[in-house]
Amino acid sequence: LDATSVTTVESVRADALTFLRGARDVYDVVFLDPPFQAGQSGIWDVLFAALPARVAAAGVVYRESGEPLAAPAHWNIHKHGRAGQVHYQLLKQD
């Protein structure tokens, strides 16, 4: 991504699934930073099923998790790493 081409930034602090279901716009970057609570791993499949309609073709999704995660179907891990207990990934659609 070229930071010099950014013209609009929208920050939303909300339940990601609720937001995605109500959103009508398409985004270049989506950040997913859920609470690191046990039992939350099943939400990723639901979130990534809702994302293709909201992420631009060349867009990316950044996600954080308390555990290492595999790439969801139809997504590729472009970058990944770990900072302390946080595992992070930058994903792109196939």
C-alpha positions, 0 to 999 in steps of 0.5 A: 500500500502506498501511504501517499495515496490515502485520501480517506480513513474511517475508523470504526470500533464495533463488532466486526461481523455486525459492521460487515453485515451492515456495510455497503462500502468497499475497503482497501484495508480492514483491521480485525483485532478481536478480544483474545478470549477462549472459544473465539476461533470459530468466528474467523470462518464467519468473518472471512466469509463476509469479507470478500464483498467489503474488501477491494480486489487489491485490498488487505486484511490485518488480523491479530490473534492470541494463537497462530492461525492458518489462512482462511479459504481463498485468502493468502498470508502475505506477511505474518509475525509475532509480538509477545503473545500476539500473532498477526497476519496481513492477508490478501484474497486469492 
